[in-house]
Amino acid sequence: MLLSISQAMIGLALISISWNSLKKSAIRKWRQGFTISLITGAMVLISGFAGLLMKISLEINISVFFAAFSGMAFSVFLISKMHGLNA
């Protein structure tokens, strides 16, 4: 139950940060990174709410964690790949 609540809160935070940053970003690589972060946040949020409603197995939680970690790592890679403002 605590894991599901924390997943839902993290998902909400990721969606909020990504949405605000996506609206303000003008560079294509940043928009791609924030879009991936937004999708990852939505996936974590859905997983958290599903965990509150029903029992989810450990394998599904581990796979959601791996997908979220991979998505956020790729998002950070895209955003930090910029050298200055050279798009």
N, CA, C and O atoms as CSV, one atom per row, in Angstrom:
chain,resi,resn,atom,element,x,y,z
A,1,MET,N,N,0.822,-1.187,0.000
A,1,MET,CA,C,0.000,0.000,0.000
A,1,MET,C,C,0.869,1.255,0.000
A,1,MET,O,O,0.592,2.207,-0.730
A,2,LEU,N,N,1.912,1.255,0.813
A,2,LEU,CA,C,2.807,2.403,0.873
A,2,LEU,C,C,3.541,2.587,-0.457
A,2,LEU,O,O,3.758,3.717,-0.896
A,3,LEU,N,N,3.921,1.486,-1.093
A,3,LEU,CA,C,4.573,1.551,-2.400
A,3,LEU,C,C,3.644,2.161,-3.444
A,3,LEU,O,O,4.082,2.966,-4.266
A,4,SER,N,N,2.389,1.793,-3.419
A,4,SER,CA,C,1.421,2.322,-4.386
A,4,SER,C,C,1.182,3.814,-4.181
A,4,SER,O,O,1.073,4.575,-5.142
A,5,ILE,N,N,1.103,4.218,-2.926
A,5,ILE,CA,C,0.912,5.643,-2.651
A,5,ILE,C,C,2.126,6.444,-3.097
A,5,ILE,O,O,1.986,7.516,-3.685
A,6,SER,N,N,3.320,5.922,-2.817
A,6,SER,CA,C,4.530,6.639,-3.248
A,6,SER,C,C,4.658,6.650,-4.769
A,6,SER,O,O,5.122,7.638,-5.338
A,7,GLN,N,N,4.255,5.571,-5.432
A,7,GLN,CA,C,4.280,5.558,-6.893
A,7,GLN,C,C,3.318,6.596,-7.453
A,7,GLN,O,O,3.647,7.287,-8.417
A,8,ALA,N,N,2.147,6.711,-6.868
A,8,ALA,CA,C,1.175,7.697,-7.343
A,8,ALA,C,C,1.696,9.114,-7.133
A,8,ALA,O,O,1.527,9.964,-8.007
A,9,MET,N,N,2.318,9.381,-6.004
A,9,MET,CA,C,2.857,10.716,-5.731
A,9,MET,C,C,4.023,11.043,-6.666
A,9,MET,O,O,4.119,12.163,-7.169
A,10,ILE,N,N,4.897,10.083,-6.896
A,10,ILE,CA,C,6.019,10.294,-7.817
A,10,ILE,C,C,5.500,10.512,-9.231
A,10,ILE,O,O,6.004,11.371,-9.955
A,11,GLY,N,N,4.498,9.742,-9.625
A,11,GLY,CA,C,3.891,9.918,-10.941
A,11,GLY,C,C,3.287,11.294,-11.120
A,11,GLY,O,O,3.451,11.920,-12.167
A,12,LEU,N,N,2.579,11.773,-10.087
A,12,LEU,CA,C,2.005,13.115,-10.153
A,12,LEU,C,C,3.084,14.183,-10.248
A,12,LEU,O,O,2.939,15.148,-10.998
A,13,ALA,N,N,4.162,14.018,-9.495
A,13,ALA,CA,C,5.259,14.985,-9.539
A,13,ALA,C,C,5.928,14.989,-10.911
A,13,ALA,O,O,6.223,16.054,-11.454
A,14,LEU,N,N,6.169,13.812,-11.471
A,14,LEU,CA,C,6.791,13.722,-12.797
A,14,LEU,C,C,5.911,14.349,-13.872
A,14,LEU,O,O,6.403,15.057,-14.750
A,15,ILE,N,N,4.621,14.088,-13.800
A,15,ILE,CA,C,3.705,14.663,-14.789
A,15,ILE,C,C,3.678,16.179,-14.675
A,15,ILE,O,O,3.718,16.881,-15.685
A,16,SER,N,N,3.612,16.678,-13.466
A,16,SER,CA,C,3.560,18.122,-13.259
A,16,SER,C,C,4.827,18.813,-13.762
A,16,SER,O,O,4.750,19.805,-14.485
A,17,ILE,N,N,5.979,18.293,-13.383
A,17,ILE,CA,C,7.249,18.887,-13.810
A,17,ILE,C,C,7.405,18.786,-15.322
A,17,ILE,O,O,7.804,19.752,-15.973
A,18,SER,N,N,7.094,17.633,-15.874
A,18,SER,CA,C,7.259,17.434,-17.312
A,18,SER,C,C,6.313,18.321,-18.109
A,18,SER,O,O,6.707,18.892,-19.126
A,19,TRP,N,N,5.068,18.443,-17.657
A,19,TRP,CA,C,4.088,19.252,-18.378
A,19,TRP,C,C,4.487,20.722,-18.385
A,19,TRP,O,O,4.418,21.383,-19.422
A,20,ASN,N,N,4.907,21.237,-17.226
A,20,ASN,CA,C,5.328,22.637,-17.161
A,20,ASN,C,C,6.578,22.888,-18.001
A,20,ASN,O,O,6.675,23.915,-18.673
A,21,SER,N,N,7.520,21.973,-17.969
A,21,SER,CA,C,8.747,22.124,-18.742
A,21,SER,C,C,8.491,21.957,-20.233
A,21,SER,O,O,9.124,22.619,-21.056
A,22,LEU,N,N,7.564,21.073,-20.578
A,22,LEU,CA,C,7.241,20.842,-21.985
A,22,LEU,C,C,6.595,22.072,-22.605
A,22,LEU,O,O,6.840,22.379,-23.772
A,23,LYS,N,N,5.778,22.775,-21.841
A,23,LYS,CA,C,5.146,23.988,-22.357
A,23,LYS,C,C,6.166,25.098,-22.593
A,23,LYS,O,O,5.980,25.923,-23.488
A,24,LYS,N,N,7.247,25.134,-21.801
A,24,LYS,CA,C,8.216,26.212,-21.894
A,24,LYS,C,C,9.393,25.897,-22.817
A,24,LYS,O,O,10.120,26.813,-23.201
A,25,SER,N,N,9.600,24.643,-23.181
A,25,SER,CA,C,10.784,24.280,-23.961
A,25,SER,C,C,10.586,24.600,-25.441
A,25,SER,O,O,9.516,24.382,-26.008
A,26,ALA,N,N,11.635,25.115,-26.037
A,26,ALA,CA,C,11.584,25.483,-27.447
A,26,ALA,C,C,12.529,24.639,-28.284
A,26,ALA,O,O,12.459,24.674,-29.513
A,27,ILE,N,N,13.392,23.896,-27.657
A,27,ILE,CA,C,14.386,23.102,-28.372
A,27,ILE,C,C,13.856,21.676,-28.522
A,27,ILE,O,O,13.318,21.101,-27.576
A,28,ARG,N,N,14.013,21.120,-29.710
A,28,ARG,CA,C,13.420,19.830,-30.053
A,28,ARG,C,C,13.893,18.712,-29.125
A,28,ARG,O,O,13.072,17.908,-28.683
A,29,LYS,N,N,15.173,18.636,-28.819
A,29,LYS,CA,C,15.686,17.561,-27.966
A,29,LYS,C,C,15.119,17.678,-26.553
A,29,LYS,O,O,14.854,16.667,-25.903
A,30,TRP,N,N,14.933,18.902,-26.079
A,30,TRP,CA,C,14.340,19.076,-24.758
A,30,TRP,C,C,12.895,18.636,-24.771
A,30,TRP,O,O,12.441,17.995,-23.824
A,31,ARG,N,N,12.150,18.969,-25.836
A,31,ARG,CA,C,10.749,18.537,-25.924
A,31,ARG,C,C,10.654,17.021,-25.973
A,31,ARG,O,O,9.762,16.437,-25.359
A,32,GLN,N,N,11.571,16.370,-26.703
A,32,GLN,CA,C,11.562,14.912,-26.750
A,32,GLN,C,C,11.817,14.327,-25.362
A,32,GLN,O,O,11.133,13.394,-24.940
A,33,GLY,N,N,12.798,14.877,-24.659
A,33,GLY,CA,C,13.109,14.391,-23.319
A,33,GLY,C,C,11.962,14.579,-22.342
A,33,GLY,O,O,11.656,13.680,-21.559
A,34,PHE,N,N,11.326,15.748,-22.385
A,34,PHE,CA,C,10.217,15.999,-21.475
A,34,PHE,C,C,8.977,15.195,-21.853
A,34,PHE,O,O,8.179,14.859,-20.978
A,35,THR,N,N,8.797,14.880,-23.129
A,35,THR,CA,C,7.688,14.019,-23.539
A,35,THR,C,C,7.889,12.606,-23.009
A,35,THR,O,O,6.942,11.982,-22.529
A,36,ILE,N,N,9.115,12.097,-23.092
A,36,ILE,CA,C,9.411,10.768,-22.542
A,36,ILE,C,C,9.203,10.775,-21.033
A,36,ILE,O,O,8.685,9.809,-20.473
A,37,SER,N,N,9.599,11.849,-20.380
A,37,SER,CA,C,9.401,11.972,-18.938
A,37,SER,C,C,7.918,12.032,-18.591
A,37,SER,O,O,7.501,11.473,-17.576
A,38,LEU,N,N,7.120,12.696,-19.413
A,38,LEU,CA,C,5.675,12.777,-19.196
A,38,LEU,C,C,5.030,11.399,-19.332
A,38,LEU,O,O,4.181,11.031,-18.521
A,39,ILE,N,N,5.417,10.654,-20.329
A,39,ILE,CA,C,4.878,9.305,-20.533
A,39,ILE,C,C,5.285,8.388,-19.388
A,39,ILE,O,O,4.484,7.581,-18.914
A,40,THR,N,N,6.534,8.515,-18.947
A,40,THR,CA,C,7.011,7.713,-17.817
A,40,THR,C,C,6.233,8.057,-16.550
A,40,THR,O,O,5.860,7.167,-15.786
A,41,GLY,N,N,5.990,9.341,-16.328
A,41,GLY,CA,C,5.207,9.747,-15.159
A,41,GLY,C,C,3.793,9.196,-15.201
A,41,GLY,O,O,3.265,8.758,-14.179
A,42,ALA,N,N,3.176,9.214,-16.374
A,42,ALA,CA,C,1.830,8.663,-16.510
A,42,ALA,C,C,1.822,7.162,-16.238
A,42,ALA,O,O,0.893,6.645,-15.617
A,43,MET,N,N,2.853,6.467,-16.702
A,43,MET,CA,C,2.947,5.023,-16.478
A,43,MET,C,C,3.088,4.719,-14.981
A,43,MET,O,O,2.446,3.800,-14.474
A,44,VAL,N,N,3.917,5.479,-14.282
A,44,VAL,CA,C,4.101,5.276,-12.848
A,44,VAL,C,C,2.819,5.632,-12.086
A,44,VAL,O,O,2.456,4.949,-11.129
A,45,LEU,N,N,2.146,6.687,-12.505
A,45,LEU,CA,C,0.895,7.085,-11.860
A,45,LEU,C,C,-0.181,6.011,-12.022
A,45,LEU,O,O,-0.874,5.682,-11.059
A,46,ILE,N,N,-0.322,5.475,-13.207
A,46,ILE,CA,C,-1.305,4.414,-13.451
A,46,ILE,C,C,-0.967,3.175,-12.637
A,46,ILE,O,O,-1.854,2.529,-12.079
A,47,SER,N,N,0.318,2.845,-12.572
A,47,SER,CA,C,0.738,1.689,-11.776
A,47,SER,C,C,0.447,1.907,-10.299
A,47,SER,O,O,0.029,0.979,-9.606
A,48,GLY,N,N,0.667,3.131,-9.807
A,48,GLY,CA,C,0.379,3.422,-8.406
A,48,GLY,C,C,-1.096,3.325,-8.088
A,48,GLY,O,O,-1.474,2.754,-7.065
A,49,PHE,N,N,-1.943,3.878,-8.957
A,49,PHE,CA,C,-3.390,3.792,-8.725
A,49,PHE,C,C,-3.890,2.352,-8.855
A,49,PHE,O,O,-4.786,1.937,-8.120
A,50,ALA,N,N,-3.317,1.595,-9.783
A,50,ALA,CA,C,-3.720,0.192,-9.922
A,50,ALA,C,C,-3.307,-0.607,-8.678
A,50,ALA,O,O,-4.016,-1.518,-8.250
A,51,GLY,N,N,-2.156,-0.253,-8.111
A,51,GLY,CA,C,-1.720,-0.927,-6.895
A,51,GLY,C,C,-2.597,-0.611,-5.698
A,51,GLY,O,O,-2.707,-1.420,-4.776
A,52,LEU,N,N,-3.219,0.554,-5.704
A,52,LEU,CA,C,-4.150,0.883,-4.625
A,52,LEU,C,C,-5.452,0.108,-4.742
A,52,LEU,O,O,-6.086,-0.211,-3.737
A,53,LEU,N,N,-5.849,-0.194,-5.977
A,53,LEU,CA,C,-7.126,-0.876,-6.190
A,53,LEU,C,C,-7.035,-2.386,-6.095
A,53,LEU,O,O,-7.992,-3.033,-5.670
A,54,MET,N,N,-5.902,-2.963,-6.482
A,54,MET,CA,C,-5.765,-4.419,-6.461
A,54,MET,C,C,-4.333,-4.800,-6.109
A,54,MET,O,O,-3.436,-3.957,-6.123
A,55,LYS,N,N,-4.133,-6.045,-5.801
A,55,LYS,CA,C,-2.818,-6.570,-5.461
A,55,LYS,C,C,-2.032,-6.790,-6.749
A,55,LYS,O,O,-2.480,-7.500,-7.650
A,56,ILE,N,N,-0.844,-6.167,-6.825
A,56,ILE,CA,C,0.008,-6.314,-7.999
A,56,ILE,C,C,1.233,-7.124,-7.599
A,56,ILE,O,O,1.809,-6.910,-6.532
A,57,SER,N,N,1.622,-8.054,-8.460
A,57,SER,CA,C,2.743,-8.926,-8.126
A,57,SER,C,C,4.069,-8.165,-8.147
A,57,SER,O,O,4.182,-7.086,-8.729
A,58,LEU,N,N,5.045,-8.747,-7.507
A,58,LEU,CA,C,6.361,-8.137,-7.408
A,58,LEU,C,C,7.027,-8.028,-8.778
A,58,LEU,O,O,7.757,-7.069,-9.031
A,59,GLU,N,N,6.791,-8.983,-9.655
A,59,GLU,CA,C,7.393,-8.948,-10.987
A,59,GLU,C,C,6.895,-7.746,-11.786
A,59,GLU,O,O,7.670,-7.105,-12.495
A,60,ILE,N,N,5.619,-7.447,-11.673
A,60,ILE,CA,C,5.066,-6.288,-12.384
A,60,ILE,C,C,5.634,-4.993,-11.812
A,60,ILE,O,O,5.960,-4.072,-12.560
A,61,ASN,N,N,5.752,-4.920,-10.478
A,61,ASN,CA,C,6.337,-3.738,-9.865
A,61,ASN,C,C,7.791,-3.549,-10.278
A,61,ASN,O,O,8.223,-2.423,-10.523
A,62,ILE,N,N,8.541,-4.626,-10.356
A,62,ILE,CA,C,9.943,-4.543,-10.777
A,62,ILE,C,C,10.034,-4.115,-12.234
A,62,ILE,O,O,10.899,-3.313,-12.586
A,63,SER,N,N,9.160,-4.633,-13.085
A,63,SER,CA,C,9.203,-4.250,-14.496
A,63,SER,C,C,8.792,-2.786,-14.683
A,63,SER,O,O,9.354,-2.099,-15.536
A,64,VAL,N,N,7.826,-2.300,-13.906
A,64,VAL,CA,C,7.447,-0.888,-13.968
A,64,VAL,C,C,8.605,-0.018,-13.484
A,64,VAL,O,O,8.885,1.023,-14.078
A,65,PHE,N,N,9.278,-0.433,-12.416
A,65,PHE,CA,C,10.427,0.307,-11.921
A,65,PHE,C,C,11.532,0.356,-12.966
A,65,PHE,O,O,12.128,1.411,-13.184
A,66,PHE,N,N,11.815,-0.769,-13.617
A,66,PHE,CA,C,12.863,-0.809,-14.640
A,66,PHE,C,C,12.499,0.075,-15.832
A,66,PHE,O,O,13.350,0.797,-16.352
A,67,ALA,N,N,11.246,0.023,-16.263
A,67,ALA,CA,C,10.815,0.855,-17.392
A,67,ALA,C,C,10.869,2.334,-17.028
A,67,ALA,O,O,11.281,3.155,-17.848
A,68,ALA,N,N,10.457,2.686,-15.808
A,68,ALA,CA,C,10.505,4.086,-15.380
A,68,ALA,C,C,11.944,4.567,-15.253
A,68,ALA,O,O,12.261,5.682,-15.668
A,69,PHE,N,N,12.804,3.755,-14.694
A,69,PHE,CA,C,14.212,4.130,-14.559
A,69,PHE,C,C,14.861,4.297,-15.926
A,69,PHE,O,O,15.610,5.248,-16.149
A,70,SER,N,N,14.576,3.375,-16.839
A,70,SER,CA,C,15.139,3.466,-18.189
A,70,SER,C,C,14.603,4.693,-18.928
A,70,SER,O,O,15.359,5.390,-19.605
A,71,GLY,N,N,13.318,4.955,-18.801
A,71,GLY,CA,C,12.728,6.124,-19.448
A,71,GLY,C,C,13.297,7.424,-18.923
A,71,GLY,O,O,13.590,8.332,-19.702
A,72,MET,N,N,13.458,7.528,-17.614
A,72,MET,CA,C,14.007,8.752,-17.040
A,72,MET,C,C,15.481,8.910,-17.387
A,72,MET,O,O,15.941,10.028,-17.618
A,73,ALA,N,N,16.230,7.811,-17.428
A,73,ALA,CA,C,17.638,7.898,-17.816
A,73,ALA,C,C,17.768,8.362,-19.268
A,73,ALA,O,O,18.627,9.188,-19.579
A,74,PHE,N,N,16.932,7.842,-20.147
A,74,PHE,CA,C,16.965,8.257,-21.545
A,74,PHE,C,C,16.525,9.707,-21.692
A,74,PHE,O,O,17.069,10.446,-22.513
A,75,SER,N,N,15.546,10.112,-20.901
A,75,SER,CA,C,15.082,11.498,-20.926
A,75,SER,C,C,16.189,12.452,-20.488
A,75,SER,O,O,16.408,13.482,-21.126
A,76,VAL,N,N,16.879,12.120,-19.416
A,76,VAL,CA,C,17.987,12.950,-18.947
A,76,VAL,C,C,19.112,12.962,-19.972
A,76,VAL,O,O,19.763,13.989,-20.166
A,77,PHE,N,N,19.345,11.837,-20.625
A,77,PHE,CA,C,20.366,11.779,-21.663
A,77,PHE,C,C,20.034,12.721,-22.813
A,77,PHE,O,O,20.912,13.436,-23.297
A,78,LEU,N,N,18.780,12.732,-23.256
A,78,LEU,CA,C,18.384,13.624,-24.349
A,78,LEU,C,C,18.488,15.087,-23.957
A,78,LEU,O,O,18.939,15.919,-24.745
A,79,ILE,N,N,18.068,15.400,-22.732
A,79,ILE,CA,C,18.094,16.793,-22.288
A,79,ILE,C,C,19.528,17.265,-22.073
A,79,ILE,O,O,19.861,18.393,-22.435
A,80,SER,N,N,20.377,16.432,-21.496
A,80,SER,CA,C,21.739,16.855,-21.191
A,80,SER,C,C,22.691,16.703,-22.371
A,80,SER,O,O,23.850,17.108,-22.277
A,81,LYS,N,N,22.232,16.135,-23.469
A,81,LYS,CA,C,23.075,15.945,-24.640
A,81,LYS,C,C,23.388,17.266,-25.332
A,81,LYS,O,O,24.322,17.346,-26.130
A,82,MET,N,N,22.620,18.290,-25.031
A,82,MET,CA,C,22.806,19.591,-25.663
A,82,MET,C,C,24.119,20.218,-25.207
A,82,MET,O,O,24.464,20.148,-24.027
A,83,HIS,N,N,24.833,20.815,-26.110
A,83,HIS,CA,C,26.044,21.561,-25.790
A,83,HIS,C,C,25.705,23.029,-25.982
A,83,HIS,O,O,25.781,23.557,-27.091
A,84,GLY,N,N,25.331,23.680,-24.894
A,84,GLY,CA,C,24.854,25.048,-25.001
A,84,GLY,C,C,23.455,25.046,-25.575
A,84,GLY,O,O,22.621,24.224,-25.197
A,85,LEU,N,N,23.200,25.962,-26.486
A,85,LEU,CA,C,21.888,26.015,-27.123
A,85,LEU,C,C,21.971,25.629,-28.603
A,85,LEU,O,O,21.151,26.068,-29.408
A,86,ASN,N,N,22.940,24.825,-28.949
A,86,ASN,CA,C,23.058,24.339,-30.328
A,86,ASN,C,C,22.083,23.188,-30.507
A,86,ASN,O,O,22.337,22.079,-30.039
A,87,ALA,N,N,20.994,23.439,-31.168
A,87,ALA,CA,C,19.970,22.398,-31.336
A,87,ALA,C,C,20.320,21.529,-32.480
A,87,ALA,O,O,19.586,20.590,-32.790
